[in-house]
Amino acid sequence: MTKFFNAKNLHSLPDGGLDEKGKRKQKLYTDEHHRSFKLLVTGNSRLFYSQWEKPKHMLKESQKRQPKLTPLGSVEDFSYSAALAAHLKLQDDIKQGIYPETTKGVGRRKTGPTFETYGTKVVAGWADKRKNAKDAAGMKRIIPIYCTAINNLPIEKIGTPEVLDVMRRIWDAKPAMAEEVRALVARVLKAAAREELRPMSDPASVEAIVAVLGKPVKKRGRIRGPMKALKGEKMPEVHGRAAGHQEPVGTRA
């Protein structure tokens, strides 16, 4: 498995998968040419960091030297070359005795609303415009019932891996409902993108989901089952029954 990042694989590197609670785990990658230039991947979030250590004279007697990570910015806001330049400047400053601030969150993108807080609001507006009250109520229930895997995530960080976490539970078990859920998630994410709350992308497209989960399993009919072809010699009898037991044409005297 790839342990390094470079300018070409920034968007393809995976995170650490899911933990016991179903949340995405972080994974830290090192640049293939600069050992202290880092990339932290969590779901759809990718942040550049510069790693450094405090010199001994700046530590208290009880403290040990520990690596520190200074955020430089996100992949969405900075190119590889721009982040690398910032990293090299920071490292050069450290050599001259100028140390970065350790304030948390420096260089991070501002976190927007969660999928639940944003989605619940816009879906309510869409549902209220429906003429059928039952359809409107069903539309409003999708997010609290089926989107629990992404409801607490910032809407800007939701990508195809996160949408797949929602779809896996119902893709084959409830194919009709799965399509309704997928379509609603896609619509919410597109609306957020138009308000510049997330990148303009379509992580919930049919193509993206089918590429991983395959086409949903079609359920066979449980009432009548598949219809069998009728033999030719049975046709007059069936037509006679359908016409109310009338005599076939040509049999009268």
N, C-alpha and C positions, 0 to 999 in steps of 0.2 A: 504494500500500500504506500502511496506517495507521502513522504514526510516533509517535503519542501514545497515552497510556492515560488512562482515567477510571474512575469507579466502576462503569460498566456493562459495559466490555469486558475486565475483568481476566482472566477465564477463557478468553476466545476468541482472545487474541493469540498468534500462532505464534512459535516460536523461529527460529533461523537455519538450520534444516534439518540435513542430514547432512554431515559432512566426509569426507575421503578414506578415513578408517578406519571410517566408518559410525557415528560418535558424534554426538550432538546438539550443535549449535553454539549458543552463547549469543546473545541479542539484547537490547539495552538500549533501553527506551522512556522517553520523557520525558512527564511529566504535562502535559496540555493547558493548565493554568493556572499551574503552578509549574515553571519551567525547571530547577530543581535537585532536584526530586522525581522519583525514577527507579523503574523496574520492570525487573528482570532476569528474562528468561524462558529456561528451559532444559528442554525436554521438558515434563514435568508440574509442574516446579518454578517458582514465581513468588515472587520476593523483592523487598520494598520497600527502597530505598536513599535516602540523603540525600547529595547531592554538595556538597563544599566545598573550599576551598583554604587552605593555610597562608599566613599573611601573611609578607611579606619578612623581617621581623625575627626570625622563627622558623626561617629557612632558613640552612643553611651557605653559605659563599661559592660553592662549586661547584654547589650545588643550584639547580634551576629550579622555578618554581611549577608544580605539576601537580595536576589535580583528584583528589580522594580521595573514595571512596564508603564511607559508614558504613552497614552493614546495620541496618535497623529491625525486620525480622521478615517472616514469610511470609504470603501471602494466606490460607492456612488458619488462621493464628493471629491475624491482625489484619484488621479491616475497613479499607476505603479511608479512612474518616474518622479512625479511630484512628491509622493510619500517617501520615496527613497532619498530624495534630496533633503527633505525635512529631517529624516532619520540621520543622515550624515552630518547635517549642521548641528543637530542636538549632540551627537557623539563628539564632534569637534569642540563644542562649547564645554562639554564635560572635561575634556583634556586641558582646557584653559581655566578650569575651576568654576565654571558657570553651570549650575545644576538646574534641571527643570523643576517646575512646581509639581507637587504631588497631588494637587487637587483632583478629586475623582470627577470623571466625566469630561475632562478637557479633550477636545477634538472629536467627541461623539456627536452623532446626529441627534437632534431633538426628537424625543420619542412622542409620537402622536397618540391618538386614542386607540383603545383596543378594538378588536373586531366586533366584540359584543356591544360596546358603547356606541360605536359608529353605526354598525349594521342594524341594531335595533331601531335606531332613530329613522334611518332612511327607509327601511323596510316598512315601518309603520306608515310612513307617508305614501309609499306605493300601494300598500294594502287598503288604505282608506279610500283610494280612488276606484277600487273595484266595486262593481254593482252587486256581486254575489257575496253576502255576508259570510257564508260558510267558507268560501275560497279565501276571503280576506283573513279570517281567523286562522285558517290552516297555514297561510303564508307567514303570519306572525309567530307561529309555533316552531318553525323550522330552526331558527337560531338557538333558542334555549334547549331544544330537544336533541338536535342532530349535530350542532357545531361546538359541542363542549371542548373538543380537542384544540380549538383555536380561539375560543371566546376571550381568553385572558391575554392573548398575544397582541403586541402592538401591531396595528394593521399594516404598517410599513414593512414589517419583517416576515409577513406571510408569503411563502412561495409554494411551489408544487409539492415539496416534501410535507409541508404542513397540511395542505389540502388533502393529500393522500391519507393522512392520519384520520381525517373525517370520513373519507369515502370507503376505506377498507371495511368498515363495520357493516355497511349496507349495500355495497356495490353488487354483490351476487344475491344476498338475502332479500333485498327489497329494490330490485332494479328500477322500477317506476319512480319510487320515492328518491332513490339515489340520483336520478337525473334531475328531479326538482331541486334537490339540495345543491347539486353541482352548479346548476344554472343560477340559483340565487346567490351562492358564494361568488361566482364569477361576476355577477351584476354588481354586488356590493364592492368588490375589489376594483372594478372599472370606475365606479362612482367615486371612490376614494382617490383613484389616480387622477381623475379629472379635477379634483380639488387640491391636487399636488400634495396629498398626504402619503403617497407611496409611488414607486416607479411605475411608469406606464407599461404594464406587461399583462399577460393573461395566464397565470399559473393554474387556473381552474378550467382550462379549455378541455374539450372532449379528447383532443389528440394527446394532450399531456397526461391525462388520467389513463386512457386506454393503453398508452405506450408502456405503462407499468403494470396495471391491473388486468389488461386485456379487456375484450368486450364482455359485458355482463351476460351471465348465463340466462338463456331464455327458458322460462318455465313451461312445461307441457300442460295442455288443458286437463283439468281434473274432472270435468263433468261428462263430456262426450268423448274426449280423446281424439286421436286422428281419424279423419273420415276415410273409409275404404271406397275404392272404385266399385261401381255397380256393373254386374255382368249384363251383356246385351240382351239375353233371353228374359231378364227380369224387368226390362224397361216397360213393356205393355202393362204389366201388373201394377207397377208403381204409378204410372200415369193414370191408370184407371182409378186407383185409390185417391190420387190427388184431385181427380175430377168428380169425386163423389160417387165412385163405383159406376160410372157411366160405361156403356158398352163401347169397346173400341170401334173406331170408324172401319166400315167394311164387313162387320159381322152381322148386320141386320139383313133380314130376308128381303 
